[in-house]
Amino acid sequence: MDLSCEMTEGGTKRKYDKGERRFKHVGKDAYPVIEFDNGDPKKWIGKCPCNLAEAERDRLLNEAVAAPNGDRELTAPKRLYAVHAGAIYEAQTSDGGATYHGYPYRGKLSNPILTKLERLADQNGCADAFRAWVKKHITRHGERK
């Protein structure tokens, strides 16, 4: 099992768990890809770049933006979001926040999370690629008029 530790802002460790037999999100290209199921065009799978280094993966998990847990009373965020080379990644936990696994993300995100991610993209010099990813793969929700 592939586990790596990083510190969050609060000083607690986040661990990345790729999983022993978890190949669904492993890509063959040097860039992130969203693939669609031929039988169901609404079903997508985010494929990570084949050259994403362990240290970079750990850094992304460490700087990730936590999504609200909604009405759930959980001690750790269920979902985290990060930006790498413009692409948005989602990391999920299935064990109460002890470990997370991540993949390129397509779907809905709130404006507050997108604003935080855009700041990260600006800091990392990939704002144009980030905006292109958002335009192609993200639906904004929670917008106030």
N, CA and C atoms as a LAMMPS dump frame, in Angstrom:
ITEM: TIMESTEP
0
ITEM: NUMBER OF ATOMS
435
ITEM: BOX BOUNDS ff ff ff
-5.0000000000000000e+02 5.0000000000000000e+02
-5.0000000000000000e+02 5.0000000000000000e+02
-5.0000000000000000e+02 5.0000000000000000e+02
ITEM: ATOMS id mol type element x y z
1 1 1 N 0.851 -1.18 0
2 1 2 C 0 0 0
3 1 3 C 0.893 1.237 0
4 2 1 N 0.549 2.22 -0.806
5 2 2 C 1.343 3.432 -0.986
6 2 3 C 0.814 4.532 -0.071
7 3 1 N 1.507 4.809 1.021
8 3 2 C 1.079 5.852 1.949
9 3 3 C 2.162 6.903 2.081
10 4 1 N 1.743 8.164 2.017
11 4 2 C 2.664 9.274 2.211
12 4 3 C 2.015 10.256 3.158
13 5 1 N 2.811 10.904 3.994
14 5 2 C 2.273 11.826 4.992
15 5 3 C 2.613 13.263 4.644
16 6 1 N 1.711 14.149 4.926
17 6 2 C 1.929 15.585 4.808
18 6 3 C 1.178 16.26 5.94
19 7 1 N 1.521 17.49 6.203
20 7 2 C 0.872 18.254 7.263
21 7 3 C -0.154 19.201 6.659
22 8 1 N -1.297 19.319 7.288
23 8 2 C -2.295 20.294 6.887
24 8 3 C -2.025 21.583 7.636
25 9 1 N -2.821 22.61 7.35
26 9 2 C -2.642 23.893 8.03
27 9 3 C -2.754 23.741 9.539
28 10 1 N -3.648 22.879 10.003
29 10 2 C -3.858 22.688 11.433
30 10 3 C -2.808 21.819 12.083
31 11 1 N -1.855 21.294 11.303
32 11 2 C -0.792 20.49 11.872
33 11 3 C -1.091 19.001 11.895
34 12 1 N -2.258 18.58 11.425
35 12 2 C -2.562 17.158 11.381
36 12 3 C -2.066 16.577 10.064
37 13 1 N -1.773 15.3 10.067
38 13 2 C -1.227 14.661 8.872
39 13 3 C -2.346 14.178 7.961
40 14 1 N -2.166 14.412 6.672
41 14 2 C -3.019 13.808 5.652
42 14 3 C -2.173 12.762 4.958
43 15 1 N -2.743 11.61 4.727
44 15 2 C -2.021 10.529 4.06
45 15 3 C -2.665 10.252 2.716
46 16 1 N -1.833 10.006 1.728
47 16 2 C -2.315 9.622 0.409
48 16 3 C -2.268 8.105 0.31
49 17 1 N -3.351 7.515 -0.144
50 17 2 C -3.43 6.07 -0.306
51 17 3 C -3.845 5.759 -1.73
52 18 1 N -2.897 5.374 -2.557
53 18 2 C -3.203 5.013 -3.94
54 18 3 C -3.995 3.721 -3.983
55 19 1 N -3.773 2.851 -3.03
56 19 2 C -4.451 1.555 -3.003
57 19 3 C -3.642 0.507 -3.744
58 20 1 N -3.722 -0.703 -3.277
59 20 2 C -2.941 -1.789 -3.873
60 20 3 C -3.444 -2.172 -5.258
61 21 1 N -4.747 -2.217 -5.428
62 21 2 C -5.317 -2.643 -6.705
63 21 3 C -6.189 -1.55 -7.311
64 22 1 N -5.791 -0.316 -7.099
65 22 2 C -6.572 0.814 -7.604
66 22 3 C -5.902 1.359 -8.864
67 23 1 N -6.4 0.95 -10.021
68 23 2 C -5.804 1.348 -11.295
69 23 3 C -6.73 2.223 -12.125
70 24 1 N -7.95 2.395 -11.682
71 24 2 C -8.952 3.12 -12.467
72 24 3 C -8.496 4.527 -12.832
73 25 1 N -7.784 5.204 -11.929
74 25 2 C -7.397 6.595 -12.148
75 25 3 C -5.952 6.758 -12.625
76 26 1 N -5.309 5.671 -13.03
77 26 2 C -3.93 5.724 -13.503
78 26 3 C -3.94 5.926 -15.017
79 27 1 N -3.371 7.054 -15.454
80 27 2 C -3.345 7.367 -16.878
81 27 3 C -2.087 6.881 -17.568
82 28 1 N -2.102 6.966 -18.886
83 28 2 C -0.949 6.558 -19.698
84 28 3 C -0.218 7.761 -20.276
85 29 1 N -0.832 8.942 -20.157
86 29 2 C -0.269 10.155 -20.738
87 29 3 C 0.43 10.998 -19.673
88 30 1 N 1.173 12.006 -20.11
89 30 2 C 1.895 12.9 -19.205
90 30 3 C 1.03 14.089 -18.781
91 31 1 N -0.255 13.996 -18.994
92 31 2 C -1.19 15.063 -18.628
93 31 3 C -2.496 14.422 -18.153
94 32 1 N -3.288 15.149 -17.363
95 32 2 C -4.548 14.585 -16.866
96 32 3 C -5.578 14.453 -17.987
97 33 1 N -6.4 13.429 -17.888
98 33 2 C -7.399 13.147 -18.912
99 33 3 C -8.726 12.798 -18.246
100 34 1 N -9.815 13.264 -18.849
101 34 2 C -11.151 12.826 -18.455
102 34 3 C -11.634 11.895 -19.564
103 35 1 N -11.849 10.633 -19.221
104 35 2 C -12.337 9.658 -20.193
105 35 3 C -13.806 9.373 -19.924
106 36 1 N -14.54 9.087 -20.987
107 36 2 C -15.96 8.78 -20.869
108 36 3 C -16.207 7.323 -21.22
109 37 1 N -17.169 6.724 -20.533
110 37 2 C -17.584 5.351 -20.778
111 37 3 C -18.407 5.326 -22.061
112 38 1 N -18.046 4.466 -22.996
113 38 2 C -18.782 4.374 -24.262
114 38 3 C -20.24 3.993 -24.057
115 39 1 N -20.513 3.171 -23.071
116 39 2 C -21.878 2.742 -22.815
117 39 3 C -22.716 3.778 -22.094
118 40 1 N -22.064 4.723 -21.411
119 40 2 C -22.776 5.748 -20.645
120 40 3 C -21.986 7.052 -20.721
121 41 1 N -22.356 7.949 -21.639
122 41 2 C -21.581 9.184 -21.828
123 41 3 C -21.608 10.128 -20.623
124 42 1 N -22.485 9.873 -19.652
125 42 2 C -22.501 10.695 -18.436
126 42 3 C -21.489 10.189 -17.412
127 43 1 N -20.983 8.983 -17.606
128 43 2 C -20.025 8.39 -16.677
129 43 3 C -18.605 8.736 -17.123
130 44 1 N -17.871 9.423 -16.257
131 44 2 C -16.511 9.832 -16.588
132 44 3 C -15.53 9.275 -15.564
133 45 1 N -14.277 9.177 -15.976
134 45 2 C -13.2 8.73 -15.096
135 45 3 C -12.022 9.67 -15.294
136 46 1 N -11.541 10.269 -14.202
137 46 2 C -10.363 11.123 -14.257
138 46 3 C -9.102 10.282 -14.19
139 47 1 N -8.227 10.454 -15.175
140 47 2 C -6.964 9.709 -15.237
141 47 3 C -5.805 10.647 -14.913
142 48 1 N -5.011 10.275 -13.919
143 48 2 C -3.859 11.081 -13.504
144 48 3 C -2.718 10.942 -14.507
145 49 1 N -1.866 11.969 -14.59
146 49 2 C -0.69 11.856 -15.458
147 49 3 C 0.216 10.72 -14.974
148 50 1 N 0.843 10.038 -15.902
149 50 2 C 1.716 8.919 -15.536
150 50 3 C 3.007 9.397 -14.872
151 51 1 N 3.315 10.681 -15.006
152 51 2 C 4.578 11.206 -14.48
153 51 3 C 4.393 12.103 -13.253
154 52 1 N 3.267 11.992 -12.557
155 52 2 C 3.031 12.806 -11.361
156 52 3 C 3.865 12.239 -10.211
157 53 1 N 4.875 12.994 -9.802
158 53 2 C 5.812 12.533 -8.778
159 53 3 C 5.144 12.45 -7.41
160 54 1 N 5.634 11.544 -6.592
161 54 2 C 5.092 11.347 -5.25
162 54 3 C 5.163 12.634 -4.43
163 55 1 N 6.271 13.355 -4.503
164 55 2 C 6.422 14.6 -3.741
165 55 3 C 5.401 15.642 -4.188
166 56 1 N 5.139 15.705 -5.484
167 56 2 C 4.156 16.653 -6.008
168 56 3 C 2.75 16.267 -5.563
169 57 1 N 2.455 14.987 -5.619
170 57 2 C 1.159 14.481 -5.161
171 57 3 C 0.94 14.824 -3.686
172 58 1 N 1.969 14.65 -2.881
173 58 2 C 1.871 14.967 -1.458
174 58 3 C 1.676 16.462 -1.23
175 59 1 N 2.377 17.282 -2.016
176 59 2 C 2.214 18.734 -1.893
177 59 3 C 0.782 19.138 -2.229
178 60 1 N 0.231 18.559 -3.275
179 60 2 C -1.148 18.873 -3.664
180 60 3 C -2.127 18.511 -2.552
181 61 1 N -1.955 17.366 -1.954
182 61 2 C -2.833 16.949 -0.863
183 61 3 C -2.706 17.901 0.319
184 62 1 N -1.493 18.357 0.574
185 62 2 C -1.24 19.266 1.685
186 62 3 C -1.888 20.627 1.478
187 63 1 N -1.858 21.164 0.253
188 63 2 C -2.399 22.501 0.012
189 63 3 C -3.858 22.486 -0.442
190 64 1 N -4.466 21.321 -0.496
191 64 2 C -5.832 21.186 -1.02
192 64 3 C -6.847 21.986 -0.211
193 65 1 N -7.886 22.423 -0.922
194 65 2 C -8.997 23.173 -0.34
195 65 3 C -10.053 22.163 0.1
196 66 1 N -10.462 22.244 1.347
197 66 2 C -11.482 21.331 1.872
198 66 3 C -12.869 21.806 1.475
199 67 1 N -13.681 20.883 0.986
200 67 2 C -15.078 21.192 0.675
201 67 3 C -15.9 21.016 1.945
202 68 1 N -16.953 21.817 2.107
203 68 2 C -17.816 21.632 3.277
204 68 3 C -18.447 20.238 3.255
205 69 1 N -18.654 19.677 4.422
206 69 2 C -19.272 18.36 4.534
207 69 3 C -20.795 18.423 4.53
208 70 1 N -21.346 19.598 4.31
209 70 2 C -22.804 19.736 4.305
210 70 3 C -23.361 19.537 5.701
211 71 1 N -24.414 18.766 5.805
212 71 2 C -25.037 18.558 7.109
213 71 3 C -24.413 17.397 7.879
214 72 1 N -23.373 16.8 7.333
215 72 2 C -22.69 15.704 8.021
216 72 3 C -21.79 16.259 9.115
217 73 1 N -21.79 15.603 10.238
218 73 2 C -20.9 16 11.329
219 73 3 C -19.673 15.094 11.306
220 74 1 N -18.724 15.456 10.465
221 74 2 C -17.496 14.689 10.319
222 74 3 C -16.325 15.5 10.849
223 75 1 N -15.328 14.822 11.381
224 75 2 C -14.165 15.534 11.914
225 75 3 C -13.178 15.924 10.824
226 76 1 N -13.217 15.242 9.695
227 76 2 C -12.31 15.54 8.576
228 76 3 C -13.136 15.79 7.321
229 77 1 N -12.609 16.587 6.395
230 77 2 C -13.347 16.799 5.141
231 77 3 C -13.444 15.506 4.335
232 78 1 N -14.604 15.284 3.755
233 78 2 C -14.824 14.111 2.899
234 78 3 C -14.117 14.3 1.554
235 79 1 N -14.123 15.559 1.057
236 79 2 C -13.521 15.857 -0.247
237 79 3 C -12.565 17.04 -0.147
238 80 1 N -11.459 16.936 -0.874
239 80 2 C -10.469 18.004 -0.985
240 80 3 C -10.275 18.303 -2.467
241 81 1 N -9.926 19.564 -2.782
242 81 2 C -9.689 19.958 -4.173
243 81 3 C -8.355 20.676 -4.279
244 82 1 N -7.618 20.372 -5.342
245 82 2 C -6.313 20.99 -5.581
246 82 3 C -6.164 21.275 -7.074
247 83 1 N -5.131 22.056 -7.409
248 83 2 C -4.845 22.393 -8.806
249 83 3 C -3.415 21.976 -9.123
250 84 1 N -3.257 21.27 -10.242
251 84 2 C -1.926 20.906 -10.725
252 84 3 C -1.88 21.155 -12.221
253 85 1 N -0.965 22.014 -12.653
254 85 2 C -0.809 22.357 -14.075
255 85 3 C -2.141 22.767 -14.7
256 86 1 N -2.981 23.43 -13.907
257 86 2 C -4.26 23.933 -14.386
258 86 3 C -5.433 23.005 -14.165
259 87 1 N -5.186 21.718 -14.034
260 87 2 C -6.267 20.746 -13.843
261 87 3 C -6.707 20.716 -12.384
262 88 1 N -8.006 20.549 -12.188
263 88 2 C -8.551 20.417 -10.835
264 88 3 C -8.577 18.936 -10.476
265 89 1 N -8.086 18.639 -9.272
266 89 2 C -8.094 17.275 -8.751
267 89 3 C -9.006 17.214 -7.536
268 90 1 N -9.735 16.119 -7.417
269 90 2 C -10.543 15.854 -6.228
270 90 3 C -9.898 14.692 -5.492
271 91 1 N -9.795 14.813 -4.176
272 91 2 C -9.329 13.714 -3.334
273 91 3 C -10.463 13.369 -2.383
274 92 1 N -10.753 12.094 -2.243
275 92 2 C -11.827 11.641 -1.367
276 92 3 C -11.276 10.702 -0.318
277 93 1 N -11.951 10.685 0.813
278 93 2 C -11.618 9.733 1.855
279 93 3 C -12.756 8.731 1.983
280 94 1 N -12.402 7.513 2.279
281 94 2 C -13.419 6.495 2.544
282 94 3 C -13.241 5.928 3.946
283 95 1 N -12.332 6.556 4.707
284 95 2 C -12.056 6.061 6.055
285 95 3 C -12.018 7.193 7.086
286 96 1 N -12.892 8.16 6.922
287 96 2 C -13.019 9.23 7.916
288 96 3 C -11.878 10.219 7.941
289 97 1 N -11.127 10.337 6.859
290 97 2 C -10.053 11.317 6.786
291 97 3 C -8.682 10.776 7.122
292 98 1 N -8.563 9.481 7.396
293 98 2 C -7.241 8.908 7.683
294 98 3 C -6.38 8.906 6.422
295 99 1 N -6.991 8.592 5.279
296 99 2 C -6.279 8.604 4.001
297 99 3 C -7.187 9.172 2.913
298 100 1 N -6.565 9.608 1.823
299 100 2 C -7.285 10.151 0.665
300 100 3 C -6.694 9.56 -0.606
301 101 1 N -7.517 9.474 -1.647
302 101 2 C -6.997 9.168 -2.984
303 101 3 C -7.589 10.187 -3.946
304 102 1 N -6.817 10.553 -4.958
305 102 2 C -7.231 11.649 -5.825
306 102 3 C -7.207 11.305 -7.298
307 103 1 N -7.825 12.202 -8.084
308 103 2 C -7.95 12.029 -9.528
309 103 3 C -8.39 13.351 -10.143
310 104 1 N -8.155 13.566 -11.437
311 104 2 C -8.652 14.772 -12.104
312 104 3 C -10.177 14.816 -12.008
313 105 1 N -10.714 16.027 -11.815
314 105 2 C -12.14 16.182 -11.515
315 105 3 C -12.902 16.877 -12.63
316 106 1 N -14.123 16.41 -12.829
317 106 2 C -15.089 17.021 -13.73
318 106 3 C -16.413 17.029 -12.978
319 107 1 N -17.119 18.169 -12.988
320 107 2 C -18.42 18.218 -12.322
321 107 3 C -18.717 19.596 -11.775
322 108 1 N -19.561 19.622 -10.749
323 108 2 C -19.985 20.882 -10.145
324 108 3 C -19.059 21.285 -9.006
325 109 1 N -18.789 22.595 -8.924
326 109 2 C -18.057 23.166 -7.795
327 109 3 C -18.66 24.518 -7.466
328 110 1 N -18.627 24.851 -6.193
329 110 2 C -19.169 26.139 -5.75
330 110 3 C -18.202 27.271 -6.075
331 111 1 N -18.745 28.473 -6.173
332 111 2 C -17.901 29.644 -6.436
333 111 3 C -16.835 29.855 -5.363
334 112 1 N -17.161 29.698 -4.064
335 112 2 C -16.097 29.884 -3.065
336 112 3 C -14.916 28.922 -3.25
337 113 1 N -15.187 27.672 -3.579
338 113 2 C -14.095 26.719 -3.799
339 113 3 C -13.326 27.082 -5.064
340 114 1 N -14.048 27.443 -6.125
341 114 2 C -13.372 27.831 -7.369
342 114 3 C -12.505 29.07 -7.177
343 115 1 N -12.952 30.005 -6.362
344 115 2 C -12.157 31.207 -6.082
345 115 3 C -10.851 30.834 -5.386
346 116 1 N -10.925 29.941 -4.397
347 116 2 C -9.715 29.503 -3.692
348 116 3 C -8.781 28.738 -4.633
349 117 1 N -9.355 27.908 -5.481
350 117 2 C -8.532 27.147 -6.429
351 117 3 C -7.879 28.06 -7.461
352 118 1 N -8.605 29.087 -7.878
353 118 2 C -8.023 30.03 -8.841
354 118 3 C -6.84 30.768 -8.221
355 119 1 N -6.938 31.09 -6.934
356 119 2 C -5.812 31.712 -6.227
357 119 3 C -4.594 30.784 -6.24
358 120 1 N -4.839 29.499 -5.969
359 120 2 C -3.738 28.525 -6.02
360 120 3 C -3.134 28.454 -7.422
361 121 1 N -3.995 28.465 -8.439
362 121 2 C -3.513 28.423 -9.824
363 121 3 C -2.668 29.656 -10.138
364 122 1 N -3.104 30.826 -9.671
365 122 2 C -2.321 32.054 -9.865
366 122 3 C -0.95 31.922 -9.207
367 123 1 N -0.931 31.44 -7.961
368 123 2 C 0.324 31.288 -7.222
369 123 3 C 1.267 30.3 -7.91
370 124 1 N 0.696 29.289 -8.555
371 124 2 C 1.507 28.249 -9.19
372 124 3 C 1.771 28.509 -10.671
373 125 1 N 1.328 29.679 -11.168
374 125 2 C 1.613 30.065 -12.546
375 125 3 C 0.855 29.287 -13.609
376 126 1 N -0.331 28.793 -13.268
377 126 2 C -1.094 28.011 -14.25
378 126 3 C -2.535 28.514 -14.368
379 127 1 N -2.731 29.827 -14.204
380 127 2 C -4.081 30.403 -14.209
381 127 3 C -4.787 30.218 -15.548
382 128 1 N -4.079 30.385 -16.664
383 128 2 C -4.716 30.222 -17.976
384 128 3 C -5.179 28.781 -18.19
385 129 1 N -4.326 27.831 -17.846
386 129 2 C -4.696 26.418 -17.975
387 129 3 C -5.849 26.077 -17.029
388 130 1 N -5.851 26.687 -15.839
389 130 2 C -6.944 26.479 -14.883
390 130 3 C -8.267 26.958 -15.468
391 131 1 N -8.272 28.165 -16.019
392 131 2 C -9.513 28.702 -16.601
393 131 3 C -9.998 27.829 -17.765
394 132 1 N -9.08 27.298 -18.547
395 132 2 C -9.459 26.403 -19.647
396 132 3 C -10.075 25.109 -19.1
397 133 1 N -9.5 24.575 -18.012
398 133 2 C -10.044 23.356 -17.396
399 133 3 C -11.456 23.625 -16.867
400 134 1 N -11.623 24.754 -16.183
401 134 2 C -12.94 25.11 -15.638
402 134 3 C -13.954 25.235 -16.767
403 135 1 N -13.577 25.908 -17.836
404 135 2 C -14.497 26.103 -18.963
405 135 3 C -14.921 24.766 -19.576
406 136 1 N -13.996 23.832 -19.663
407 136 2 C -14.275 22.553 -20.314
408 136 3 C -14.944 21.526 -19.398
409 137 1 N -14.594 21.534 -18.085
410 137 2 C -14.989 20.42 -17.221
411 137 3 C -15.827 20.771 -15.994
412 138 1 N -15.979 22.056 -15.676
413 138 2 C -16.615 22.422 -14.405
414 138 3 C -17.911 23.187 -14.635
415 139 1 N -18.92 22.846 -13.842
416 139 2 C -20.177 23.584 -13.792
417 139 3 C -20.205 24.317 -12.461
418 140 1 N -20.382 25.628 -12.523
419 140 2 C -20.451 26.424 -11.29
420 140 3 C -21.835 26.288 -10.675
421 141 1 N -21.88 26.152 -9.355
422 141 2 C -23.17 26.173 -8.672
423 141 3 C -23.049 26.988 -7.397
424 142 1 N -24.177 27.4 -6.868
425 142 2 C -24.186 28.227 -5.668
426 142 3 C -23.972 29.693 -5.956
427 143 1 N -24.15 30.091 -7.191
428 143 2 C -23.935 31.486 -7.574
429 143 3 C -25.101 32.345 -7.1
430 144 1 N -24.774 33.428 -6.439
431 144 2 C -25.808 34.363 -5.96
432 144 3 C -25.964 35.483 -6.971
433 145 1 N -27.216 35.891 -7.187
434 145 2 C -27.475 36.958 -8.157
435 145 3 C -28.048 38.17 -7.475
